Amino acid sequence: MSSIIRNELEIFITNEQSIVLKQLRSLMAKAIEKRKYDYSSDIEKLMGLIRTLKPQKSDFIDPNEYIDALRSYAFILSMISELFDEIGINEESISLSRNMINLAKEGLPVGKVAGDSKKLLTRLGDTGHNIFINGCRKYINLLVGKVKEPDQQELQIVKEAIEEILGSSDRPYSRIADLARLLGTREKDLARVLEKIKRKDPNMILTKSFITFKDKMKSYLENLIEKNRALLVNDLAREWSIKTSEVMEILEMVKEIYPGLEIYERTLVSTHKNLSVLINEYVENEKITTARHLAAKIGIDSKNLRKIIQRISKYTPMIILGDSEILAHREKIIDWLNELAEGRPKVYIDEFAGRLGVSHKTAVGFLNKLAKVYSDVLVERNEIIFLRNFNDLVRKNIQTGKVDPQLREVSERHPEAVEASIYDNIGKILKKFEEKIVRR
């Protein structure tokens, strides 16, 4: 196994060193031609460093130490090559190259060399990010698939590269197939390597076809839920290009570090707080609505929504819930009923049911519940009586001395309501009359 690794590394170093030195020689010749002797001297020193840094087998007693040195040198060469390709050979790239060569000289493990190289490249911003990813890709492609049991140092580099690739807060995930294409490896080989990394990294989430990290996915979901209040499992499956079963698997793992994250009926992802805000906003805007209508707006089945509403009911105190079908906002429902009544003292329950598109039985159940909350509403047989409108009509009839047909009809069915209203309104009229006399 070690002979395969050594052979691959030696071939890579020979080829990559030749390419880099050729670029430097060409630039040095141009610098001399333009009499930029200080610049040409810097290039020549860098060339000397690159030549002398190459490990010699005879310098090592332990073959494993020689291979470790080859690893570090190969990684640094891949970084320098990408650095020159990306920003050219200039004072900055020469300085960065020297610093990275010094990392290899210190005899650090290649995993540590990779981490420190990434820090050096951060000063280049997004360009440094790309250089690091492409340098890692070149090194990873050198060994993944050719070595059945990668060393922990190689695994560390793969991990560093993937963390950098998935570093975006907008897309901290990837399908393994897409990642394999980006890194230039076979999907099967990369999956095997990722499985080895996952065994030692509890933060990694790895499914059959998907990879992410718990902390990054937590932040990603937090931002989406804060923005949208709730997410559909099917939408996440489409966005991530995986099956819903894998989405569920991923969400369950994120829940381990995301307190409050809930999966509702395998269809909706949110927190009790955010979902209750979403439903409350919908109901407040509509004043009164049905589970079927609300489910269509959210994009889920109405049966699932009814179960969800029951589950979070204690977090939605402003919503009056009737048999899990009708939802009304406590502060808006009376306004809606007044709009329905249009000043009439009574409305048939079937008119109420028809407006919402619910059954008579469902409407009665909800209205009986509503009547217990609001004393202005009475439910009698097939009618809804609005005492506020009824009182206005009684007052008007007392003042005019004429009995309105609607008042007569209601009084025949509900004499107790008429009697109470008459006494109340006569008292108000007499009080106003008394105040008028006193002012005189």
C-alpha positions as CSV (number, residue, x, y, z in Angstrom):
1,M,0.0,0.0,0.0
2,S,2.8,2.5,1.0
3,S,4.6,1.8,-2.3
4,I,1.4,2.8,-4.3
5,I,1.1,6.0,-2.3
6,R,4.9,6.8,-2.7
7,N,4.8,6.1,-6.4
8,E,1.7,8.3,-7.0
9,L,3.2,11.2,-4.9
10,E,6.6,11.0,-6.6
11,I,5.1,11.1,-10.1
12,F,2.8,14.0,-9.1
13,I,5.7,16.0,-7.6
14,T,7.9,15.5,-10.6
15,N,5.2,16.7,-13.0
16,E,3.9,19.6,-10.9
17,Q,7.4,20.8,-10.0
18,S,8.4,20.8,-13.7
19,I,5.3,22.9,-14.6
20,V,5.9,25.5,-11.8
21,L,9.6,25.8,-12.4
22,K,9.0,26.3,-16.1
23,Q,6.6,29.2,-15.3
24,L,9.1,30.8,-13.0
25,R,12.0,30.5,-15.4
26,S,10.0,32.1,-18.1
27,L,9.0,35.0,-15.9
28,M,12.6,35.4,-14.6
29,A,13.9,35.7,-18.1
30,K,11.4,38.5,-18.8
31,A,12.3,40.3,-15.6
32,I,16.0,40.2,-16.5
33,E,15.2,41.4,-20.0
34,K,13.4,44.4,-18.4
35,R,16.3,44.9,-16.0
36,K,14.1,44.1,-13.0
37,Y,17.0,42.5,-11.2
38,D,15.5,42.5,-7.7
39,Y,12.4,40.9,-9.0
40,S,14.3,38.3,-10.9
41,S,16.4,37.6,-7.8
42,D,13.2,36.9,-5.8
43,I,12.0,34.5,-8.4
44,E,15.3,32.7,-8.5
45,K,15.2,32.3,-4.7
46,L,11.7,30.8,-4.9
47,M,12.9,28.4,-7.6
48,G,15.7,27.3,-5.3
49,L,13.3,26.7,-2.5
50,I,11.0,24.6,-4.7
51,R,13.9,22.5,-5.9
52,T,15.6,21.9,-2.5
53,L,12.3,21.2,-0.7
54,K,11.7,18.0,-2.6
55,P,12.2,15.2,-0.1
56,Q,15.1,12.8,-0.8
57,K,14.5,9.2,0.1
58,S,18.0,8.8,1.3
59,D,17.4,11.4,4.0
60,F,14.8,9.2,5.8
61,I,15.4,6.0,7.8
62,D,11.6,5.4,8.2
63,P,9.8,4.9,4.9
64,N,6.6,6.3,6.5
65,E,8.4,9.6,7.4
66,Y,9.5,9.9,3.7
67,I,5.9,9.4,2.6
68,D,4.7,12.0,5.0
69,A,7.2,14.5,3.7
70,L,6.1,13.7,0.1
71,R,2.5,14.4,1.1
72,S,3.3,17.8,2.5
73,Y,5.4,18.8,-0.5
74,A,2.8,17.5,-3.0
75,F,0.1,19.5,-1.3
76,I,2.1,22.7,-1.2
77,L,3.0,22.3,-4.9
78,S,-0.7,21.8,-5.8
79,M,-1.5,25.1,-3.9
80,I,1.4,27.0,-5.5
81,S,0.4,25.8,-9.0
82,E,-3.3,27.0,-8.4
83,L,-2.1,30.2,-6.9
84,F,0.0,31.1,-10.0
85,D,-2.8,30.1,-12.3
86,E,-5.4,32.2,-10.4
87,I,-3.5,35.5,-9.7
88,G,-0.3,35.1,-11.8
89,I,3.3,35.3,-10.5
90,N,3.7,38.6,-8.7
91,E,5.1,39.8,-5.4
92,E,2.0,38.7,-3.5
93,S,1.9,35.2,-4.9
94,I,5.7,34.8,-4.4
95,S,5.3,35.9,-0.8
96,L,2.4,33.4,-0.2
97,S,4.4,30.6,-1.9
98,R,7.3,31.1,0.4
99,N,5.1,31.1,3.5
100,M,3.4,27.9,2.4
101,I,6.8,26.3,1.6
102,N,7.9,27.2,5.2
103,L,4.9,25.2,6.5
104,A,6.2,22.1,4.7
105,K,9.7,22.7,6.0
106,E,8.5,22.7,9.6
107,G,7.6,19.0,9.1
108,L,4.0,19.4,10.0
109,P,1.5,16.7,9.1
110,V,-0.2,17.4,5.8
111,G,-3.6,17.9,7.5
112,K,-2.0,20.7,9.5
113,V,-0.3,22.1,6.5
114,A,-3.7,22.2,4.7
115,G,-5.4,24.1,7.6
116,D,-2.6,26.6,7.8
117,S,-2.5,27.1,4.0
118,K,-6.2,27.9,4.1
119,K,-5.6,30.6,6.7
120,L,-2.8,32.1,4.6
121,L,-5.1,32.2,1.5
122,T,-8.0,33.9,3.4
123,R,-6.3,37.3,2.7
124,L,-7.2,36.9,-0.9
125,G,-10.9,36.6,-0.1
126,D,-13.0,34.6,-2.6
127,T,-10.0,34.1,-4.8
128,G,-8.1,32.5,-1.9
129,H,-11.2,30.3,-1.3
130,N,-11.2,29.1,-4.9
131,I,-7.4,28.5,-4.9
132,F,-7.7,26.4,-1.8
133,I,-10.6,24.3,-3.2
134,N,-8.9,23.7,-6.5
135,G,-5.6,22.9,-4.9
136,C,-7.3,20.4,-2.6
137,R,-9.2,19.0,-5.6
138,K,-5.9,18.3,-7.4
139,Y,-4.4,16.6,-4.4
140,I,-7.5,14.6,-3.5
141,N,-7.8,13.4,-7.1
142,L,-4.2,12.2,-6.8
143,L,-5.0,9.6,-4.2
144,V,-8.8,9.0,-3.8
145,G,-9.7,5.9,-5.7
146,K,-6.1,4.8,-6.1
147,V,-5.6,4.1,-2.4
148,K,-8.1,1.9,-0.7
149,E,-7.3,3.0,2.8
150,P,-6.5,6.7,2.8
151,D,-4.3,8.0,5.7
152,Q,-6.0,10.2,8.3
153,Q,-4.1,13.1,6.9
154,E,-5.6,12.6,3.5
155,L,-9.0,12.3,5.2
156,Q,-8.4,15.6,6.9
157,I,-7.6,17.3,3.6
158,V,-10.8,15.9,2.1
159,K,-12.7,17.2,5.1
160,E,-11.1,20.7,4.8
161,A,-11.9,20.9,1.1
162,I,-15.5,19.9,1.6
163,E,-16.0,22.3,4.5
164,E,-14.7,25.1,2.3
165,I,-16.9,24.0,-0.6
166,L,-20.0,23.9,1.6
167,G,-19.1,27.1,3.4
168,S,-21.8,29.1,1.7
169,S,-24.6,30.0,4.1
170,D,-27.0,29.9,1.1
171,R,-26.1,26.3,0.1
172,P,-24.2,24.4,2.8
173,Y,-24.9,21.1,1.3
174,S,-24.3,18.9,-1.8
175,R,-25.2,15.7,-3.4
176,I,-22.3,13.3,-3.3
177,A,-22.5,12.9,-7.1
178,D,-22.1,16.7,-7.6
179,L,-19.3,16.8,-5.1
180,A,-17.5,13.9,-6.8
181,R,-17.7,15.8,-10.2
182,L,-16.3,18.9,-8.6
183,L,-13.4,17.1,-6.9
184,G,-12.7,15.0,-10.0
185,T,-13.3,11.6,-8.3
186,R,-15.7,8.7,-8.8
187,E,-18.8,9.0,-6.7
188,K,-18.3,5.5,-5.3
189,D,-14.7,6.3,-4.2
190,L,-15.6,9.6,-2.6
191,A,-18.6,8.0,-0.7
192,R,-16.2,5.5,0.8
193,V,-13.9,8.2,1.9
194,L,-16.7,10.3,3.3
195,E,-18.0,7.3,5.3
196,K,-14.5,7.1,7.0
197,I,-14.6,10.8,7.8
198,K,-18.1,10.6,9.3
199,R,-17.1,7.9,11.7
200,K,-14.8,10.4,13.5
201,D,-16.8,13.6,12.9
202,P,-20.2,13.7,14.6
203,N,-20.9,17.0,13.0
204,M,-21.1,15.5,9.5
205,I,-24.4,14.4,8.0
206,L,-24.0,11.8,5.4
207,T,-26.9,9.9,3.8
208,K,-27.0,7.7,0.7
209,S,-26.6,10.6,-1.7
210,F,-26.3,13.8,0.4
211,I,-23.7,15.5,2.5
212,T,-23.8,18.5,4.9
213,F,-22.7,19.5,8.4
214,K,-25.1,19.8,11.3
215,D,-24.0,23.3,12.4
216,K,-24.1,24.7,8.9
217,M,-27.5,23.1,8.1
218,K,-28.9,24.4,11.4
219,S,-28.0,28.0,10.5
220,Y,-29.4,27.4,7.0
221,L,-32.7,26.2,8.3
222,E,-32.9,28.8,11.0
223,N,-32.5,31.6,8.3
224,L,-35.1,30.0,6.0
225,I,-37.6,29.4,8.8
226,E,-37.1,33.0,10.1
227,K,-37.8,34.3,6.6
228,N,-40.7,31.9,5.6
229,R,-42.0,30.8,9.0
230,A,-42.4,27.2,7.7
231,L,-40.8,24.9,5.0
232,L,-42.4,22.1,3.1
233,V,-40.6,18.8,3.1
234,N,-41.4,18.3,-0.6
235,D,-39.8,21.7,-1.4
236,L,-36.6,20.8,0.4
237,A,-36.5,17.5,-1.4
238,R,-36.8,19.4,-4.8
239,E,-34.2,22.0,-3.7
240,W,-31.7,19.4,-2.5
241,S,-32.5,17.0,-5.4
242,I,-33.0,14.0,-3.1
243,K,-35.9,11.8,-1.9
244,T,-38.2,13.0,0.9
245,S,-37.1,10.0,3.0
246,E,-33.5,11.4,3.0
247,V,-34.8,14.9,3.9
248,M,-36.5,13.4,6.9
249,E,-33.3,11.6,7.8
250,I,-31.3,14.8,7.6
251,L,-33.8,16.8,9.6
252,E,-33.9,14.3,12.4
253,M,-30.1,14.6,12.7
254,V,-30.2,18.4,12.7
255,K,-32.8,18.3,15.5
256,E,-30.1,17.0,17.7
257,I,-28.5,20.5,17.8
258,Y,-31.6,22.6,16.9
259,P,-33.9,22.9,20.0
260,G,-37.4,23.6,18.9
261,L,-37.2,22.3,15.4
262,E,-40.3,20.2,14.6
263,I,-41.4,18.1,11.7
264,Y,-45.2,18.2,11.4
265,E,-46.9,15.2,9.9
266,R,-43.9,14.5,7.8
267,T,-44.9,17.5,5.6
268,L,-44.0,20.7,7.3
269,V,-40.8,21.9,9.0
270,S,-40.8,24.8,11.5
271,T,-40.8,25.7,15.2
272,H,-44.0,26.0,17.3
273,K,-43.3,29.7,17.6
274,N,-42.8,30.4,13.9
275,L,-45.6,28.2,12.7
276,S,-48.1,29.7,15.2
277,V,-47.1,33.2,13.9
278,L,-47.6,32.1,10.3
279,I,-51.1,30.6,11.0
280,N,-52.0,33.6,13.2
281,E,-51.1,36.0,10.4
282,Y,-53.1,34.1,7.8
283,V,-56.2,33.9,10.1
284,E,-55.9,37.6,11.1
285,N,-55.8,38.7,7.5
286,E,-58.8,36.6,6.6
287,K,-60.6,37.2,10.0
288,I,-62.2,33.8,9.6
289,T,-61.2,30.9,7.4
290,T,-61.3,27.1,7.1
291,A,-58.6,24.5,7.5
292,R,-59.1,23.5,3.9
293,H,-58.6,27.0,2.6
294,L,-55.6,27.6,4.8
295,A,-54.0,24.2,3.9
296,A,-54.3,25.2,0.2
297,K,-52.4,28.5,0.9
298,I,-49.6,26.7,2.8
299,G,-49.4,23.8,0.3
300,I,-50.3,20.8,2.5
301,D,-53.2,18.4,2.9
302,S,-56.1,19.8,5.0
303,K,-56.2,16.6,7.2
304,N,-52.5,17.1,8.1
305,L,-53.2,20.8,8.8
306,R,-56.0,20.0,11.2
307,K,-53.7,17.7,13.2
308,I,-51.0,20.4,13.2
309,I,-53.4,23.1,14.4
310,Q,-54.5,20.9,17.3
311,R,-50.9,20.3,18.1
312,I,-49.9,24.0,18.3
313,S,-53.3,25.3,19.6
314,K,-51.8,26.4,22.9
315,Y,-49.4,28.6,21.0
316,T,-52.2,30.4,19.1
317,P,-54.4,32.1,21.8
318,M,-55.8,34.6,19.4
319,I,-57.4,31.9,17.3
320,I,-60.8,30.5,18.0
321,L,-60.9,26.9,16.7
322,G,-64.1,25.1,15.8
323,D,-63.8,21.3,15.3
324,S,-60.4,21.8,13.6
325,E,-62.2,23.1,10.5
326,I,-63.1,26.7,11.2
327,L,-60.5,29.2,12.4
328,A,-61.4,32.7,13.5
329,H,-59.3,35.6,14.9
330,R,-60.6,36.7,18.3
331,E,-60.2,40.4,17.6
332,K,-61.5,40.2,13.9
333,I,-64.4,37.8,13.9
334,I,-67.0,40.3,15.2
335,D,-66.1,42.7,12.4
336,W,-66.5,39.8,9.9
337,L,-69.9,38.9,11.3
338,N,-71.0,42.5,11.2
339,E,-70.1,42.6,7.5
340,L,-72.1,39.4,7.0
341,A,-75.1,40.8,8.9
342,E,-75.1,44.2,7.1
343,G,-77.1,45.7,10.0
344,R,-79.6,42.8,10.2
345,P,-80.5,41.5,13.7
346,K,-80.4,37.9,12.5
347,V,-78.8,35.8,9.8
348,Y,-79.6,32.2,8.9
349,I,-76.8,29.7,9.9
350,D,-76.9,28.3,6.3
351,E,-75.9,31.7,5.0
352,F,-72.9,31.7,7.4
353,A,-72.0,28.1,6.3
354,G,-72.4,28.9,2.6
355,R,-70.1,31.9,2.9
356,L,-67.3,29.7,4.4
357,G,-68.1,26.6,2.4
358,V,-68.7,24.4,5.4
359,S,-71.5,22.0,6.5
360,H,-74.4,23.2,8.6
361,K,-73.3,20.9,11.4
362,T,-69.7,22.4,11.4
363,A,-71.1,25.9,11.3
364,V,-73.4,25.2,14.3
365,G,-70.6,23.7,16.3
366,F,-68.4,26.8,15.7
367,L,-71.1,29.3,16.4
368,N,-72.1,27.7,19.7
369,K,-68.5,27.9,20.7
370,L,-68.4,31.6,19.6
371,A,-71.5,32.4,21.5
372,K,-69.8,31.3,24.7
373,V,-67.0,33.8,24.1
374,Y,-69.1,36.8,22.9
375,S,-72.3,37.8,24.6
376,D,-73.4,39.8,21.6
377,V,-74.0,36.6,19.6
378,L,-76.8,34.1,20.2
379,V,-77.5,30.9,18.3
380,E,-81.1,29.8,18.2
381,R,-82.3,27.0,16.0
382,N,-81.2,27.9,12.5
383,E,-80.4,31.5,13.2
384,I,-77.6,33.7,14.5
385,I,-78.9,36.7,16.4
386,F,-76.7,39.8,16.7
387,L,-77.7,41.6,19.9
388,R,-75.8,44.7,18.9
389,N,-77.9,45.1,15.7
390,F,-81.0,44.0,17.6
391,N,-80.5,46.7,20.2
392,D,-80.1,49.4,17.6
393,L,-83.3,48.3,16.0
394,V,-85.2,48.3,19.3
395,R,-84.0,51.8,20.1
396,K,-85.1,53.0,16.7
397,N,-88.6,51.4,17.1
398,I,-89.0,53.0,20.6
399,Q,-88.1,56.4,19.2
400,T,-90.4,56.1,16.1
401,G,-93.2,54.2,17.7
402,K,-93.3,51.8,14.8
403,V,-92.6,48.1,15.0
404,D,-90.2,46.9,12.3
405,P,-91.2,43.5,10.7
406,Q,-87.7,42.1,11.5
407,L,-88.1,43.1,15.2
408,R,-91.6,41.5,15.3
409,E,-90.2,38.2,13.9
410,V,-87.3,38.1,16.3
411,S,-89.5,39.1,19.3
412,E,-91.9,36.2,18.6
413,R,-89.1,33.7,18.7
414,H,-87.0,35.3,21.4
415,P,-89.2,37.4,23.7
416,E,-86.6,37.3,26.5
417,A,-84.1,39.1,24.3
418,V,-86.6,41.7,23.2
419,E,-87.7,42.4,26.8
420,A,-84.1,42.8,28.1
421,S,-83.3,45.1,25.2
422,I,-86.5,47.2,25.6
423,Y,-85.7,47.8,29.3
424,D,-82.1,48.6,28.5
425,N,-82.9,51.1,25.7
426,I,-85.8,52.8,27.7
427,G,-83.3,53.3,30.5
428,K,-80.8,54.9,28.1
429,I,-83.5,57.2,26.5
430,L,-84.8,58.3,29.9
431,K,-81.3,59.1,31.1
432,K,-80.6,61.2,28.1
433,F,-83.9,63.0,28.6
434,E,-83.0,63.6,32.3
435,E,-79.6,65.0,31.3
436,K,-81.3,67.4,28.9
437,I,-83.8,68.7,31.5
438,V,-80.9,69.2,34.1
439,R,-79.0,71.3,31.5
440,R,-82.0,73.6,31.1
